[in-house]
Amino acid sequence: NVMDDVAKERKKIADILAADFKRKGVEANVDQETGKITLRMDETFYFHRNSYELAPDAQAKIAKLIPTYAESLFKNSSVRDRIEAISVTGFASPSYNHQYIDPTSENADAFSYNLNLSLQRARELTDYILGPEIGAYAFKDVLKSRMHVAGKGYMVPISKSEKDKEASKDKQCTNTSCEECGPYDCAKSRRVEISFILKGLENVNEKIEHLNKKLEK
């Protein structure tokens, strides 16, 4: 099965990342199946409302995380040769002008604003990763040559936990005292995700499309 093979390969690389982070004492939220790193679970990485600036604490953690990330992916030529690109994707919370915006609704102004904000967050992180602040580290040039930046606005928000949902029912909320993102977690939705893209996935998609056509016949 083509997709099973891809999933196994991603998990293998994810295991390498997790092991290297642990060995070097780097705190990182790594998806064990895909290897995706999400910069959202630590309050250090939360972006403030309407902001794309990285806090000093976040810069310090990224300065430790990224060199290990680059080394893990690129030190082994067999892994390095399978990496097509590194995707840095920014996200925003589903709100606009202090009001909750349903991600499935049509609101051109809200969508455009948050799309731009999420892209700025990804660019801010990328500029720091590749800029002079961190200094030189192994495979920095390789990372730069394969890095892609994107923004997804509020289209993939993070849902509130059941505990947070219950707490919000009892909270007296005003525009000045707190923010409202409906069933979603405002702070956790404002994030940046770093993930690797494997080579040859376009061929996988073609094979899947071909299989689907055969099944439809």
Disulfide bonds with the S-S distance in Angstrom:
Cys173-Cys178 2.07
Cys181-Cys186 1.99
